[in-house]
């Protein structure tokens, strides 16, 4: 049997501005049985103690696309998330980057798979067509002020820079949802913490994965992680 490619697999996109609970939801998908990557970024002792559930390759490649292909987005808005890689900007290579991206998607073997990345919203106009027809979007939200404070602590940036980054990423997500005609759900992180089993049941139906392990997905969430104390922040 030929393996599914980006054109005939189901893609679950997990969008969030970062520090909002998107890693927690991606972790629920992973433990439920949805592949979230081949080489996942490991946990961070302070900020993501339960893991990022984001593939190393996609983490970098999505930022590379953002850096190379976003003339309409002020680069300062994504500077904290892209400059660390010291890319050499070359607008003429946009097509090459997107062809490379499409090749990576086509190489993915799972019939249902997912990706979590805070850059997905802003790069969505460029990469959406790489994922075929069956695309479903999960948007994870959290109180904006809490997200900004967490971003300040996480990235060691001031309030204005954190606000600028968070708002730019949110604008990208809002635009992506506006353009999307498929299935979309919004999950509020505070509710995920309060009702993890209900969220796990919702994710099973949303992904359409019959073998989705609701118990394992729900068990991934620790309801005590209410982010009241930023030093207890374990799911971004």
Secondary structure, 3 states (H helix, E strand, C coil): CCCCCCCCCEEEEEECCCCCCHHHHHHHHHHHCCECCCCECCCECCCECCCCCCEHHHHHHHHHHHHHHCCCCCHHHHHHHHHHHCCCCCHHHHHHHHHHHHHHHHCCCCCEEEEECCCHHHHHHHHHHHHCCCEEEEEEECCHHHHHHHHHHHHCCCHHHHHHHHHHHHHHHHHHHHHCCCCEEEEEHHHHHHCHHHHHHHHHHHHCCCCCCHHHHHHCCCCCCCCCCHHHCCCC
